[in-house]
Amino acid sequence: MYEMVRVGDEGLIGEIVKLDGESATIQVYEETAGIRPGERVETLGRPLSVELGPGLVGGVFDGIQRPLTMIREKTGDFIRRGVEVPALDRERSWLFTPTVKGGDKVSGGDVLGYVEETKAVKHLIMVPPGVAGNVLKVFGTEKCRVTDTIAEVETEGGEQSVKPLQTWPIRVPRPFSEKIGTLTTPLVTGQRIIDLFYPIAKGGTASIPGPFGSGKTVMLQQLAKWCDADLIVYVGCGERGNEMADVLESFPQLEDPRTGEPLINRLVLVANTSNMPVAAREASIYTGITIAEYFRDMGHDVALMADSTSRWAEALREVSGRLGEMPGEEGYPAYLASRLADFYERAGKVRALGRPKREGSVSVMGAVSPPGGDFSEPVTQGTLRITKVFWALDERLARRRHYPAIDWLSSYSLYLDGVSDWASRNLSPLWRKLRDDAMALLQKESELMEIVQLVGPDALPERDRLVLEAARYVRESFLQQSAFHKVDTYCAMDRQLKMLQAIMEYYRLAKEALERGVRLEHIVSLSSPKALPRMKIVEREEFEAFLTKLRESMRKEFEEITLKAEA
């Protein structure tokens, strides 16, 4: 099972997915038109595997790790069937710097040296899992290719050469020393509704379900652009080709805030779009997660974005139907939930094998595209049982041009308590209280809106109308965020906190003024609170001065109208 094969005279790539006596059913990852009975099928003696080594970062691969840029040079704009190009460039040289010497004892996961792959990613060359012994010889600092021997190890079975290039079967999780259970460090995304309301921890899992047009792809691209992971693996699984083209066009032009280099220098792109063979979608998810685990083993924090797991599940359904398996709900195979769990459970924070000791993480964020926005369908429900963060995209918010269209009332994060402890130590002890107060305000607004729809806002008492006014500022001045504005596209966590503090201070001052006899129309007519929405777009260097002036103006105006009312 799962052995790789070459099918037909053109040598199409496939794998065995079913065995029945002497007969094998093969899943072919390329177009099969024109294959005739009697053509030769050759088994390769190994499972579907990926190549791991220097040259992955900045690469663009298809679902079975064929390098699309190198194939284009060989075959032109359209990939020829049966073309075989190695994933990693065999001719490119890398400067290898050793960190061990002859006579050292090493085992699987131990670091032999490193390659500066890009300014953003230090690529550690590790002993492959399962290899242990004494180093007989290690080559000094010099240029080498991925297929060159960099060290020789004396093992129990004899002398073994170690090269920068490793291969690993995509369906087998890479081993680690220990999995860390409690996740507390947030994966900072720069998106206010995520970081402050529904955070994801490094090593966590999140799902982004939403109907067509609700902004799933833009949301994932924002996360890929700005999250503080060391490396991004972006898997385009069955989505439209123009969306992947947008990633390829925009990422080289964006500057990495950490290094000043193009952002693509810490990105690995697996592009298996909707016009590519359906069968390869299933492999693309595993290709992406295996590459992510490899960099995790080096001690990096890796974020994997999968767009979208629904297309992957549809590929499973199609293959299952062709195999004649008993269908489950809505035609999906009965093992859909277990396959989803196998994928998401490969996320996590771990202590890697070998020395020196290092910790790395893989955070997985998967988009789900339920037909008609029906969250009760099998893929969405199977994903929700596994992931610990739920960012529900709402079509009604998208129609009102409120982006990101994450519904703050139905979303949740199970990492909130752990991240709250981190935020209280690193940002402010008031972080959790401020977040909870803002959420209570939004929940109260939702309750009041049901009454407003029946009797209108004028029938409400003034204190309830003030809740609606303050909640509007939270929604429009904080939760709403433009992915295409040069300043608003990313918001640091300390800035998020100060923005929400200013809005909640307005609500506190307004409540106090109302209690001291100020009429609501006088509060609403104040000029200084109308500058609250501008907090989003003020340049980073001018933000502190702007905020200080805004808060002073609000206090002064509230003091003046309160004195007038009391007089």
C-alpha positions, -999 to +999 in steps of 0.1 A: +000+000+000+011+036-008+041+024-029+050+048-057+046+036-093+053+048-128+023+042-151+024+038-189+050+047-216+051+083-204+059+073-168+030+090-150+034+093-112+010+074-090+007+053-058-010+021-049-042+029-028-059-006-028-047-042-030-071-070-039-053-103-043-029-099-072-046-067-084-036-032-074-056+000-077-034+030-085-041+066-079-024+086-106-014+122-099-015+133-135-039+134-164-046+098-175-062+104-209-048+081-236-036+053-212-043+020-229-046-016-215-013-034-217+010-005-209+038-011-185+035-002-148+067+000-127+069+000-089+096+022-074+099+004-040+093+034-018+063+054-006+054+089-019+081+110-002+094+146-002+129+158-005+141+179+025+172+200+024+186+234+014+166+251-014+131+246-001+126+281+012+112+304-015+103+274-036+070+268-055+060+232-057+030+213-069+011+187-047+037+160-052+067+184-048+076+190-084+093+224-086+071+245-109+097+271-117+122+245-128+096+226-148+086+258-165+122+263-177+121+227-190+086+224-206+073+259-209+041+273-194+022+240-195+036+210-176+042+180-198+029+146-185+054+123-170+081+150-166+105+142-138+124+171-122+140+167-087+124+190-060+158+204-049+184+219-074+212+194-077+237+219-092+233+248-067+261+250-040+257+260-004+282+271+022+282+244+049+296+253+083+301+222+106+294+222+143+308+187+151+342+171+147+356+137+140+352+113+170+319+129+183+291+106+190+259+115+172+223+101+169+191+109+149+183+147+151+218+158+161+229+190+143+261+184+121+262+220+109+242+247+092+236+265+059+225+301+057+197+294+033+183+330+035+188+359+059+155+349+076+161+311+078+191+293+093+190+258+078+203+231+102+218+200+087+207+171+109+215+134+113+185+115+098+163+098+124+174+062+130+211+068+124+235+067+154+273+063+158+306+080+159+316+107+134+345+094+113+349+125+092+332+158+088+340+182+060+351+217+069+335+250+059+331+247+021+306+249-007+286+217-012+256+205-031+226+187-016+238+154-029+274+157-016+286+138+015+292+162+044+300+136+071+307+099+075+293+081+106+304+047+119+271+029+128+265-006+140+257-016+105+288-001+090+299+032+076+271+056+065+274+088+045+253+118+056+242+144+030+222+176+033+194+160+013+169+138+032+138+121+019+107+114+041+074+096+034+046+123+035+021+101+054+044+094+083+048+121+110+084+130+117+096+118+152+104+141+181+116+138+217+085+152+235+053+171+227+046+201+249+010+201+261+003+236+274+006+263+247+008+299+260+029+319+235+006+336+210+012+335+173+010+372+167-009+379+135-013+417+135-051+412+131-069+428+160-099+405+163-076+375+163-048+387+186-070+403+212-103+384+210-096+349+196-058+343+197-040+312+184-010+299+203+022+288+186+017+251+179-021+255+178-048+246+153-074+269+138-103+266+113-117+294+091-150+283+078-170+306+056-192+308+025-181+320-009-170+357-009-166+360+029-128+366+027-112+332+036-083+335+011-075+372+020-076+362+056-051+333+051-029+356+030-029+382+058-019+356+083+008+343+060+021+379+055+022+391+090+022+363+116+055+361+136+064+325+126+099+319+114+087+301+083+054+300+064+042+269+044+012+280+022-007+251+007-031+261-021-052+230-022-078+230-050-084+268-050-085+290-081-052+296-099-055+334-098-055+333-059-021+315-060-009+339-086-017+367-063+004+352-036+033+348-060+030+384-072+025+401-038+049+382-015+082+391-034+072+428-032+064+427+005+092+435+030+098+412+059+096+434+090+122+412+108+149+412+081+141+438+055+143+411+029+114+401+005+088+381+025+090+352+000+125+344+016+106+327+045+079+311+025+074+276+009+045+275-015+027+242-024+004+251-053-021+225-063-049+245-079-083+235-091-072+230-127-046+203-116-056+166-112-080+160-083-059+131-069-029+153-062-049+175-038-049+148-012-011+145-014-006+183-013-018+186+023+007+159+035+035+174+014+030+207+032+028+194+067+059+172+062+080+202+050+066+221+081+077+193+105+112+193+089+117+230+098+101+225+132+128+199+140+154+227+135+138+247+163+118+270+141+082+282+146+063+272+114+028+283+104+010+262+078-020+277+059-042+253+040-067+268+015-089+249+015-094+216+033-129+213+018-113+208-016-090+182-001-120+164+014-137+165-020-107+148-035-110+121-008-146+117-017-139+113-054-111+087-049-132+068-024-161+067-049-138+053-076-126+026-051-162+016-045-161+022-008-192+026+013-201+063+014-208+082+046-227+114+052-231+135+020-210+109+001-178+116+020-159+084+030-166+071+065-130+078+075-131+115+067-130+125+104-100+103+111-081+117+081-088+153+093-076+143+127-044+127+113-036+160+096-044+185+123-027+163+150+006+168+133+005+204+146+019+212+180+050+224+199+077+198+205+112+193+218+131+180+188+153+149+187+190+153+192+215+180+204+216+209+209+182+210+227+157+230+207+120+236+206+099+241+175+063+244+166+039+238+137+007+259+138-020+249+113-047+272+100-072+256+076-099+273+055-131+254+051-156+262+023-190+248+034-215+248+005-240+277+010-223+285+043-238+255+060-216+249+091-235+216+098-219+198+068-194+170+075-161+187+068-168+217+090-181+196+118-152+172+116-128+201+117-145+218+146-141+186+167-103+187+163-092+224+161-091+246+191-098+280+174-129+287+154-129+319+133-164+319+118-167+341+087-202+356+084-217+364+050-238+392+064-207+410+077-190+406+043-221+421+026-218+451+049-181+453+039-170+446+074-136+428+070-123+406+084-158+392+085-152+371+116-184+368+137-173+379+172-204+362+188-200+327+174-162+324+172-141+310+201-105+302+211-095+275+236-060+291+239-074+323+255-065+314+291-029+304+283-024+335+261-039+357+288-012+347+312+014+355+286-002+389+278-005+399+315+032+393+319+044+408+286+018+435+278-005+445+307-022+429+336-054+445+324-053+427+290-079+400+298-102+424+317-102+449+288-109+421+263-138+407+284-153+441+289-153+448+252-169+414+245-196+420+271-203+453+254-207+436+220-229+408+235-251+435+251-254+453+218-266+420+201-293+416+227-305+452+223-305+450+185-333+424+188-354+450+206-344+478+183-356+458+153-391+456+169-396+490+185-368+512+172-338+528+190-357+557+204-378+534+227-346+524+246-334+542+277-304+564+273-279+540+290-289+513+265-285+537+235-251+545+249-242+508+248-251+508+210-230+539+204-199+525+223-203+491+206-204+508+172-169+523+180-156+489+190-169+474+157-159+502+133-128+516+150-113+483+163-126+451+148-129+464+112-094+463+096-083+469+060-060+443+045-051+468+017-042+499+038-004+503+043-008+511+080-040+492+090-030+459+074-008+451+105-014+462+141+011+453+168-003+439+201+007+469+222-010+492+197-041+470+198-043+473+235-040+511+235-066+514+208-092+494+228-083+512+260-091+545+243-125+532+231-134+517+265-123+549+282-148+568+260-175+544+272-165+549+309-164+587+306-198+587+288-214+564+314-202+587+342-214+618+324-248+601+318-251+593+355-243+629+364-272+642+343-257+648+309-281+642+280-271+615+255-274+638+225-248+661+241-224+631+245-230+619+209-223+654+196-188+657+211-161+662+185-131+644+200-146+608+201-152+611+163-114+609+159-114+573+174-117+556+139-086+575+128-065+555+153-063+526+127-046+547+100-023+570+119+014+562+110+033+541+135+057+570+145+028+594+151+005+570+170+016+577+206+013+615+202-021+612+184-035+589+211-023+611+240-039+641+224-071+622+217-075+610+253-067+644+267-093+660+244-120+635+254-114+640+291-115+678+287-148+677+267-165+654+291-154+675+320-169+706+303-203+691+295-205+675+330-199+709+347-226+725+324-251+698+332-245+701+370-247+739+368 
